[in-house]
């Protein structure tokens, strides 16, 4: 502010969650390079995302499925991880803010 030339930095970030962040069983490459498991997303029930009307919605992760060409991982309406989804499908996006 006030025309300051100083730059402040922080380790905060905004991101779409990776497969390993929502499912700690993704322990192979490349998933282990995308982060670590988020403590409060350890069960299917805790991973469910609800829309404004209270309906469970599926949402994308930022992780491609390394074993299937052209597929991406997402969290389904039951909170389970699914790796057989084409990127052109219409799903929600869960934004994660880490401070």
PyMOL commands that set and color helices and strands:
alter all, ss='L'
color gray80, all
select helices_A, chain A and resi 19-22+31-34+44-47
alter helices_A, ss='H'
color red, helices_A
select strands_A, chain A and resi 13-16+49-50+56-57+59-64+71-75+81-86+92-93+95-98
alter strands_A, ss='S'
color yellow, strands_A
deselect
rebuild
show_as cartoon
